[in-house]
Amino acid sequence: MSYVPAAPGAGFNARATREISLPLASAAGWMKFIGIMFIIQGAITALTIIGIIIAWLPIWIGVLLLQSAGAAQRSQAQDDANALIEALSRLKTYFVIQGVLYLVGLALMVIYFAFFGAVVAAMLHGNFAH
């Protein structure tokens, strides 16, 4: 399928909505699968005492993906531009959360290596009692 852009000022028509939402709607099955896996991961994480503190995060991510998949399918089936905007908005939130998690993970990794590097350096210099 190819999309032919409308003339300037012609507005956003239903055919364009259906064609633009097609790639996203065709990936909805995978989005739902990943969303369900995130929810399961969150439920399993919640089984531990420390995990219960962070279990909401994968559950939230899973719900976002399920909502995005549903909105993408709705956009495709009903030629609904608002549903497409909703789907893309939920995906944006998903990517922002994932990006923040990666940045936090990188920061923690740097702290981890700095701490254990300092411990090893102290051990090599004989600062620890035998």
C-alpha positions as CSV (number, residue, x, y, z in Angstrom):
1,M,0.0,0.0,0.0
2,S,1.2,3.5,-0.7
3,Y,0.0,6.6,0.8
4,V,-0.6,9.6,-1.4
5,P,-0.6,12.8,0.8
6,A,-3.6,15.0,0.6
7,A,-3.4,18.5,-0.8
8,P,-2.5,21.1,1.7
9,G,-5.5,22.2,3.8
10,A,-7.5,19.1,2.7
11,G,-7.5,17.8,6.2
12,F,-6.9,14.3,7.6
13,N,-9.2,11.8,5.8
14,A,-10.3,8.3,6.9
15,R,-8.3,6.6,4.2
16,A,-5.1,8.2,5.5
17,T,-5.9,7.2,9.0
18,R,-6.4,3.6,8.0
19,E,-3.2,3.5,5.9
20,I,-1.1,5.3,8.5
21,S,-2.3,3.0,11.3
22,L,-1.7,-0.2,9.4
23,P,1.9,-0.8,10.5
24,L,1.0,-0.2,14.1
25,A,-2.2,-2.2,14.0
26,S,-0.3,-5.1,12.3
27,A,2.1,-5.1,15.3
28,A,-0.7,-5.1,17.8
29,G,-0.4,-8.8,18.5
30,W,3.3,-8.4,19.4
31,M,2.5,-5.3,21.5
32,K,-0.1,-7.3,23.4
33,F,2.2,-10.2,23.9
34,I,5.0,-8.0,25.3
35,G,2.5,-6.1,27.4
36,I,1.2,-9.3,29.0
37,M,4.8,-10.5,29.6
38,F,5.5,-7.2,31.4
39,I,2.4,-7.6,33.6
40,I,3.4,-11.2,34.4
41,Q,6.9,-9.9,35.2
42,G,5.5,-7.3,37.5
43,A,3.3,-9.8,39.3
44,I,6.2,-12.1,39.9
45,T,8.3,-9.2,41.1
46,A,5.6,-8.3,43.6
47,L,6.1,-11.7,45.3
48,T,9.2,-10.4,47.0
49,I,9.3,-7.8,49.8
50,I,11.7,-5.5,47.9
51,G,10.1,-6.3,44.6
52,I,6.7,-5.0,45.7
53,I,8.2,-1.5,45.8
54,I,9.0,-1.6,42.0
55,A,6.4,-4.1,40.7
56,W,4.1,-1.3,39.6
57,L,6.6,-0.2,36.9
58,P,6.5,-3.3,34.7
59,I,2.7,-3.6,35.3
60,W,2.3,0.0,34.1
61,I,4.5,-0.6,31.1
62,G,2.4,-3.7,30.2
63,V,-0.9,-1.8,30.5
64,L,0.5,1.0,28.3
65,L,1.4,-1.5,25.6
66,L,-2.0,-3.2,25.8
67,Q,-3.8,0.1,25.6
68,S,-1.7,1.2,22.6
69,A,-2.4,-2.0,20.8
70,G,-6.1,-1.7,21.4
71,A,-6.1,1.9,20.2
72,A,-4.1,1.0,17.1
73,Q,-6.5,-1.8,16.2
74,R,-9.5,0.5,16.8
75,S,-7.9,3.2,14.6
76,Q,-7.4,0.7,11.8
77,A,-10.9,-0.9,12.0
78,Q,-12.8,2.3,12.5
79,D,-10.7,4.9,10.6
80,D,-10.4,6.8,13.9
81,A,-7.7,9.4,13.9
82,N,-8.2,10.0,17.6
83,A,-7.5,6.4,18.4
84,L,-4.3,6.6,16.3
85,I,-3.2,9.6,18.3
86,E,-4.0,7.7,21.5
87,A,-2.0,4.7,20.4
88,L,1.0,6.8,19.5
89,S,0.7,8.8,22.8
90,R,0.8,5.6,24.8
91,L,3.8,4.4,22.8
92,K,5.6,7.7,23.5
93,T,5.0,7.2,27.2
94,Y,6.3,3.6,26.9
95,F,9.5,4.8,25.2
96,V,10.1,7.6,27.7
97,I,9.8,5.2,30.6
98,Q,12.1,2.7,29.0
99,G,14.6,5.5,28.3
100,V,14.6,6.7,31.9
101,L,15.0,3.1,33.1
102,Y,18.1,2.7,30.8
103,L,19.6,5.9,32.1
104,V,19.0,4.9,35.7
105,G,20.5,1.5,35.0
106,L,23.6,3.1,33.4
107,A,24.0,5.4,36.3
108,L,23.8,2.5,38.8
109,M,26.3,0.5,36.7
110,V,28.8,3.4,36.9
111,I,28.3,3.7,40.6
112,Y,28.7,-0.1,41.0
113,F,32.0,-0.1,39.0
114,A,33.3,2.9,40.8
115,F,32.6,1.4,44.2
116,F,34.1,-2.0,43.5
117,G,37.0,-0.4,41.7
118,A,37.7,1.6,44.9
119,V,37.5,-1.6,47.0
120,V,39.9,-3.5,44.7
121,A,42.3,-0.5,44.7
122,A,42.2,-0.3,48.5
123,M,42.9,-4.1,48.7
124,L,45.8,-3.8,46.3
125,H,47.3,-1.0,48.4
126,G,47.0,-3.0,51.6
127,N,44.6,-0.8,53.4
128,F,42.5,-3.7,54.6
129,A,43.6,-5.6,57.7
130,H,44.4,-9.3,57.2
